[in-house]
Amino acid sequence: MAASTESIGKLTVSLRNQSGKGAAIKLRQQGKVPGVCYGASPGGRIEPLPIVVDVKALRAALDPVRKQNTVIDLTIEGDSNPVKLHALVKEYQVHPIRRDITHVDLLAIDPNKEVRAEVPLEFTGKPAGAINGGQIRIVLRSLEVRAKPSDIPVKLTVDVSPLEIGDVVHVSSIALPDGVAAVTGRDLAVVTCAAPEEEKIEAAAAPAEGAAPAAGAAP
């Protein structure tokens, strides 16, 4: 099951004329960070453009549900006429201690062409195997898909209710809406219902049939 809504945020950035650590520090003191915009548009390929991004404006442009998959109505201001594009937040870097955004990659897109995007997985239900002590083991928390920007799901729901101990849900089992295809390998495990930890420990401790007793053990 998937939930999908088209959402447009608005963001204005400026071309970046300076680079280096010193320039980046100055920008951050102003609440801004360096970034780059690249990709494609209805007019053709967009070569990488160094930009300056206001962090507060970026956060305001992102839909709180769609987050990075928000389609942004982007304006790039520079020395000539402003450049208007549609874009997605492709990637952002975060400071390891302060957790502040330090760099942003914006992917220019053609709204009528497919792009790749990461869609979060939501797990619902209680596995049938839980009655016997089975425990859910989540392997993937998101799925990479290919779709037109307006068709990118907000999330994909995985119902774990039918799972018995030892059962596995693979990527191929996840229902995708029309116009959406999985890029993540179809045979990859998404979630499993594992045996109780106690059973695993007992199984590991039990000697194999016909095995010699440990040294010093009673025959």
DAWO-V167832 format. One record per residue. N is the residue number from 1. SS is DSSP state (H for helix, E for strand, C for the rest). OMEGA is omega in degrees with one decimal (NA if undefined). D_FIRST is the distance of its C-alpha to the first C-alpha in whole Angstrom. Layout:
# DAWO-V167832
n=(N & N)
ss=(SS & SS)
omega=(OMEGA & OMEGA)
d_first=(D_FIRST & D_FIRST)
This chain:
# DAWO-V167832
n=(1 & 2 & 3 & 4 & 5 & 6 & 7 & 8 & 9 & 10 & 11 & 12 & 13 & 14 & 15 & 16 & 17 & 18 & 19 & 20 & 21 & 22 & 23 & 24 & 25 & 26 & 27 & 28 & 29 & 30 & 31 & 32 & 33 & 34 & 35 & 36 & 37 & 38 & 39 & 40 & 41 & 42 & 43 & 44 & 45 & 46 & 47 & 48 & 49 & 50 & 51 & 52 & 53 & 54 & 55 & 56 & 57 & 58 & 59 & 60 & 61 & 62 & 63 & 64 & 65 & 66 & 67 & 68 & 69 & 70 & 71 & 72 & 73 & 74 & 75 & 76 & 77 & 78 & 79 & 80 & 81 & 82 & 83 & 84 & 85 & 86 & 87 & 88 & 89 & 90 & 91 & 92 & 93 & 94 & 95 & 96 & 97 & 98 & 99 & 100 & 101 & 102 & 103 & 104 & 105 & 106 & 107 & 108 & 109 & 110 & 111 & 112 & 113 & 114 & 115 & 116 & 117 & 118 & 119 & 120 & 121 & 122 & 123 & 124 & 125 & 126 & 127 & 128 & 129 & 130 & 131 & 132 & 133 & 134 & 135 & 136 & 137 & 138 & 139 & 140 & 141 & 142 & 143 & 144 & 145 & 146 & 147 & 148 & 149 & 150 & 151 & 152 & 153 & 154 & 155 & 156 & 157 & 158 & 159 & 160 & 161 & 162 & 163 & 164 & 165 & 166 & 167 & 168 & 169 & 170 & 171 & 172 & 173 & 174 & 175 & 176 & 177 & 178 & 179 & 180 & 181 & 182 & 183 & 184 & 185 & 186 & 187 & 188 & 189 & 190 & 191 & 192 & 193 & 194 & 195 & 196 & 197 & 198 & 199 & 200 & 201 & 202 & 203 & 204 & 205 & 206 & 207 & 208 & 209 & 210 & 211 & 212 & 213 & 214 & 215 & 216 & 217 & 218 & 219)
ss=(C & E & E & C & C & C & C & E & E & E & E & E & E & E & E & C & C & C & C & C & H & H & H & H & H & H & H & H & H & C & C & E & E & E & E & E & E & E & E & E & E & C & C & E & E & E & E & E & E & E & E & E & E & E & H & H & H & H & H & H & H & C & C & C & C & C & H & H & H & C & E & E & E & E & E & E & E & C & C & C & C & C & E & E & E & E & E & E & E & E & E & E & E & E & C & C & C & C & C & C & E & E & E & E & E & E & E & E & E & C & C & C & C & E & E & E & E & E & E & E & E & E & E & E & C & C & C & H & H & H & H & H & C & C & E & E & E & E & C & C & C & E & E & E & E & E & E & E & H & H & H & C & C & C & E & E & E & E & E & C & C & C & C & C & C & C & C & E & E & E & H & H & H & C & C & C & C & C & C & C & E & E & C & C & C & C & C & C & E & E & E & E & E & E & C & C & H & H & H & H & H & H & H & H & H & C & C & C & C & C & C & C & C & C & C & C & C & C & C)
omega=(-178.0 & 173.4 & -175.5 & 173.2 & 177.5 & -177.4 & -179.8 & 172.8 & -179.6 & -178.5 & 174.7 & 177.6 & 178.5 & 176.7 & -178.4 & -177.7 & -178.0 & 177.8 & 179.5 & -175.1 & -178.4 & 179.5 & -180.0 & 178.9 & 178.4 & -180.0 & -177.1 & 176.3 & 178.6 & -178.7 & -178.6 & 179.0 & 174.2 & 177.9 & 177.9 & 176.8 & -179.1 & 176.8 & -175.7 & 177.1 & 176.7 & -179.6 & 179.7 & -175.9 & 176.5 & 176.3 & -177.6 & 179.3 & 176.0 & -175.3 & 173.4 & -175.2 & 173.1 & -173.3 & 179.7 & 179.6 & 178.2 & -179.5 & 179.4 & -178.3 & -176.0 & 174.4 & -176.6 & 178.9 & -177.2 & 177.8 & -174.9 & -179.5 & 173.0 & 173.8 & -176.2 & 171.7 & -168.7 & 172.9 & 177.9 & -179.9 & -179.8 & -177.7 & -178.6 & 179.7 & 179.2 & 176.6 & -179.2 & -176.7 & 164.8 & -175.8 & 170.7 & 172.3 & -178.2 & -175.9 & 171.0 & -179.6 & -176.6 & 177.3 & -174.0 & -178.0 & -176.5 & -177.6 & 175.4 & 172.5 & -178.0 & -179.1 & -177.7 & 171.7 & 176.1 & -180.0 & 175.7 & -174.6 & 167.1 & -176.0 & -177.8 & -179.7 & -177.5 & 174.6 & 174.1 & -179.9 & 175.0 & -179.6 & -179.1 & 176.4 & 176.4 & -177.3 & -177.6 & 176.3 & 176.6 & -175.4 & 178.1 & -179.0 & -179.9 & 178.5 & -180.0 & 176.6 & 179.4 & -177.6 & 179.8 & 174.7 & -179.0 & -178.3 & 179.3 & 177.6 & 175.4 & -178.1 & 175.0 & -178.3 & 174.9 & -177.7 & 170.2 & -175.9 & -178.2 & -178.7 & -178.9 & -178.8 & 173.5 & 179.0 & 173.8 & -176.2 & 178.3 & 179.1 & -177.9 & -175.9 & -175.9 & -170.5 & 169.9 & 179.0 & -179.5 & 179.6 & -179.4 & 170.6 & 178.1 & 178.7 & -178.0 & -178.1 & -176.9 & 179.2 & 179.9 & 178.4 & 177.7 & 177.6 & -178.8 & 179.0 & 179.1 & 172.6 & 175.2 & -176.9 & -175.6 & -175.7 & -179.2 & 176.8 & 177.7 & -178.7 & 178.6 & 171.2 & -173.0 & 176.5 & 178.4 & -179.2 & -178.0 & -179.3 & -179.5 & -178.4 & -180.0 & -179.3 & -179.7 & -176.7 & -176.8 & 179.3 & 178.1 & -179.4 & 179.0 & -178.6 & 179.4 & 178.3 & 179.6 & -179.6 & 178.9 & -178.9 & 178.7 & -179.8 & NA)
d_first=(0 & 4 & 7 & 10 & 14 & 17 & 20 & 23 & 25 & 29 & 31 & 35 & 36 & 40 & 41 & 42 & 46 & 46 & 45 & 46 & 45 & 48 & 46 & 43 & 44 & 46 & 43 & 41 & 44 & 43 & 39 & 38 & 37 & 38 & 35 & 35 & 33 & 32 & 30 & 30 & 31 & 31 & 35 & 35 & 34 & 35 & 37 & 36 & 38 & 39 & 38 & 38 & 35 & 36 & 33 & 33 & 32 & 30 & 28 & 28 & 27 & 23 & 21 & 20 & 16 & 16 & 19 & 20 & 18 & 20 & 22 & 25 & 28 & 31 & 35 & 37 & 40 & 43 & 47 & 46 & 44 & 40 & 38 & 34 & 31 & 27 & 26 & 24 & 25 & 25 & 26 & 28 & 31 & 32 & 35 & 35 & 37 & 37 & 33 & 34 & 32 & 35 & 34 & 31 & 30 & 29 & 27 & 28 & 26 & 26 & 24 & 24 & 23 & 20 & 20 & 19 & 17 & 16 & 12 & 12 & 10 & 10 & 11 & 11 & 13 & 17 & 17 & 20 & 22 & 23 & 25 & 27 & 27 & 24 & 23 & 19 & 20 & 18 & 19 & 16 & 15 & 14 & 13 & 16 & 14 & 16 & 16 & 18 & 18 & 17 & 14 & 13 & 10 & 11 & 8 & 6 & 5 & 7 & 9 & 13 & 14 & 15 & 17 & 21 & 23 & 23 & 20 & 18 & 14 & 15 & 13 & 13 & 11 & 8 & 6 & 7 & 8 & 11 & 14 & 12 & 14 & 14 & 17 & 17 & 19 & 17 & 19 & 19 & 18 & 15 & 16 & 19 & 20 & 24 & 27 & 29 & 31 & 34 & 34 & 33 & 37 & 38 & 37 & 39 & 42 & 43 & 45 & 45 & 47 & 50 & 50 & 53 & 53 & 53 & 57 & 58 & 56 & 58 & 58)
